[in-house]
Amino acid sequence: MYTSIYVEEPIEKIYEDWDFMNDRIIQKLQGFAPIGDNIYGIRQISQSNHDKAGEAKGAMELVKDRKNLEIGPGGVIVVPRKPYVAHITCAGTPHHTQFLFGYWHINDKDEIIIPVPGVNGDPDHIVIVMGRPTGQETDRAAWYCEECTSLLYMSEYVTGRDGFKSFWRWEQAAVKDYNSDMGHRTCWNCGHVNPLAYTAFHNLDTPEQREARRLW
């Protein structure tokens, strides 16, 4: 199941089976790609320690010592990643991957994440699969206080209407808006000043954002 997916219209527009771990396919799925009724993405785990987060060759790569976090009724929890075991982040759940994107992502579709260990010296990867948003279904970038989990700021993108063609431009704008005002980062509830946000593309980091990436 983890190596080959059969689709009606493969990425290269030829009718053949394609391997998710093929380098050519990985490059095409570094962001998110709509294929059929689903959205697919692949992330490479390229660094062992977050001290070097943002220094990999690719733009959206994971750090092995990261934590995968979700916010639920009991507060922030750490979600384990077990090889070949699919984890479902239910629609509406704020989730954050340390050192990869500097906000809490909330989407209106369930998201399935499957860790795939590398073989023969290849790096590990995770495969992301979720339903294609339709109608007024959205993606949201949210920021919560790291001390008390109060909601600080939120930006919304209507993915079902606008598709993924402008998704990353929206992400960059949301991060810029949040960082532009210290008041956005200052918790209205406890007064804590939270760190800067950053996008999923570390090549866009300012020096200050690169430092924030290594914090959270």
N, C-alpha and C positions, 0 to 999 in steps of 0.2 A: 504493500500500500504506500510505503513512504518513498518509493523510487520513481514510479511512473504514474502519470495521470493521463487519461484519454479524454480529449476534447474534440468538438466538431471543427473549431477554427484555431489551430495551434498558433503560437506567437509568430512564427515565421511564415504563416499562411500556406503551409504545405500539409497535406493529410498524412501524418505519420505520428507515431507515439513519441512523446518527448519526456526526458528525464529531468526531474526537478533539480538534481544535483549537477547537471551539466553546466559548465562555466558560462556558456552562452545564455542559458535560461536564467541563471542566477543574476546576470547583469540586467536582463530585461525586467526582473521582478524585485529589484532593490527598493523600489518605491512600492506602489500598489498598482496592479494591473487588472482591469475587469475582463473576465473571460467567461462567456456564457452568463449564467445566473449568479456567479460568485466573483469575489475579489480575492486575488492572491498576492502574497508578498514573501520574500525570503530575506533573512538577515544572517550575515556571517558573524561568527564569534571570533574576532581577530586579535583581541588583546587579552592578556591574562589579568592585568591590574589596571584599575581606573586612573592611576597616576598618568597613564599615557592615553587616556580617553581623548578621542578626536585627532589622533595622530596616524590612524590607519590610512591606507591608500584610497579605500572606498569612502563614500559619504555617509552611509547608514549602517555602521557596523557595531556589533555588541561587544561588551567587555565581560569576561568570564566571571569576575567577582561582583557583578551587578546584583541587585535585588529587583524582583518583579513584584510590584505592589498593587493592591486594590483597596478601595475604600468601601466598606460595607456597614451594616447597622452597628457593629461593634467597634468601628474605627478602621485604622490602617492595618492590613494584614500582608504578610509575605507569602507569595504564591510560588511553590517549588516548581522547578522544571525537571521532569524525569524523562530520560531517553525513551522515545517512541510512545510516550503517554500523552494523549491529547488533553489539554486544559481548555475549558470553555469559559470565557469572560462574557457573562450575560449582558445583553443590551442594557444600556443605562448605567453600567458600573464604571465609576472613575478608575482608571488604571494608569500606571506610570512605570516605565522601565528606566532605572537609574542610568545616567550618563548617555542615554540615547536621545531622548527628547525632554525638554525642560518645561513640562506642563503635565496635567492629568488629562488623558484622552477619554472622551465619552462618546460612544457611537450608538446608533439606534438598531444595530444588528448584532447578534451573537458573534463572537470572534473565537475561532478555534486555533490554538497554537500547539504545534507538534515539534519538540526538539529532535534533531537528527544528528547523532554523533558522527564525527568524521572517521574515515577509515584510511589506512595506509598513509598516515601523516596528514591527511586533508583536515582543514578546520571544521569545527562543529557549525551547524546552522539551526535556525528555527524556521519552520514553514507556517505561514499565517493564512487562514482561509476564513472568509466571512461572506454573508449574503450581500448582493449588490443593493445599495440603498435605492429606494424608489419614492416617488411623490415628494412629500415634505420631510422625509427622514433626513437626519442631520448628523454631522460630526461636531463635537464641541471641544475646545481647549479651555480647561479650567485650572484655576490656581487656588489651592487651599493652604491655610496657615500650617506650617510644619510643626507648630507647637500645640495648637488646639483644634485643628482641622476645620476651622471656620472658612466658608467660601469667601474668597477675596475678589475674584474677577472671572468673567467667562466671555468667550467669543464663540459664535455659532456659524457654521457653514452648512447650507442646505445641499447636501451631497446628492440626494435623490433628484433634485431639480437641475443642479449645475454640473454634476458629474465630477470626475477626478481631474479634469483638465486644468482647473484653477485651484485645486486643493492645496498644493504646496505654496502657492502665492498667498493664499489665505493664511496658512500657518505662519509664514514669515511676517505678515501684517499683524496677526494676533500677538505674536511674541514682541514685535516692535511696540505695539500699543501698550502692552502690559509693562514693558520696561521703561516706557517714556515718562511715567509718573510714579514717584516714590510712594504716593498715596495708595496705588494699586497693590504694592508689596507690603504695606504696613497694615497689620491685622487690626480691624475695627473692634475686635473682641478683647484681645490680650495685649496689643501694642507691639508684638514681635515684628521685626523687619525681616522679610523673607528674601531669599537669594534671587538673582536675576533669572529670567527665563532664557531658553535657547531653542533653536529649531532642531529637527532631525538631521540637518545637513551641517556637519561640523566645519566644513570648508567656508561656511558663512559666518562663523563665530567672530565676534570682536575679541580682543584680549580679555576683556572683562567677562564675556560670555564663556570663553574657554575655561576660565577659572571657575565659573559657576557650574559648568558641565562636570568638573571633577569633584564638586561638592555634593551634587544630588542628581 
